Amino acid sequence: MTLNILFMSITVKKRLRSLTEHNHDTLVNQHFEETKLKQESVRMF
């Protein structure tokens, strides 16, 4: 029971992120996708 409560509290805290963290993650994912597309286009030639 205690372990379950501990797990739930860690899960809830992990989901709460600030707006700047969310924006940063979105930007990083965008750059990652762009790089991936560039690499695929270079392989085609």
C-alpha positions in Angstrom: 0.0 0.0 0.0 2.8 2.4 0.9 4.7 1.5 -2.3 1.6 2.2 -4.4 1.1 5.7 -2.8 4.8 6.4 -3.4 4.5 5.4 -7.0 1.4 7.5 -7.6 3.0 10.6 -6.0 6.1 10.2 -8.2 3.9 9.7 -11.3 1.9 12.9 -10.6 5.0 15.0 -9.9 6.6 13.7 -13.1 3.7 14.9 -15.3 3.7 18.4 -13.9 6.1 20.4 -16.1 6.5 24.1 -16.6 5.5 25.8 -19.8 9.2 26.5 -20.7 10.1 22.9 -20.3 7.2 21.9 -22.6 8.2 24.5 -25.2 11.8 23.3 -25.0 10.8 19.7 -25.5 8.6 20.6 -28.5 11.5 22.6 -30.1 13.9 19.7 -29.6 11.5 17.3 -31.1 11.0 19.6 -34.1 14.7 19.8 -34.7 15.1 16.1 -34.3 12.4 15.5 -37.0 13.9 18.0 -39.3 17.4 16.4 -39.0 15.9 13.0 -39.6 14.1 14.2 -42.7 17.4 15.8 -44.0 19.2 12.5 -43.4 16.6 10.6 -45.3 16.7 13.0 -48.2 20.5 12.8 -48.4 20.4 9.0 -48.5 18.1 9.0 -51.5 20.8 10.6 -53.7 
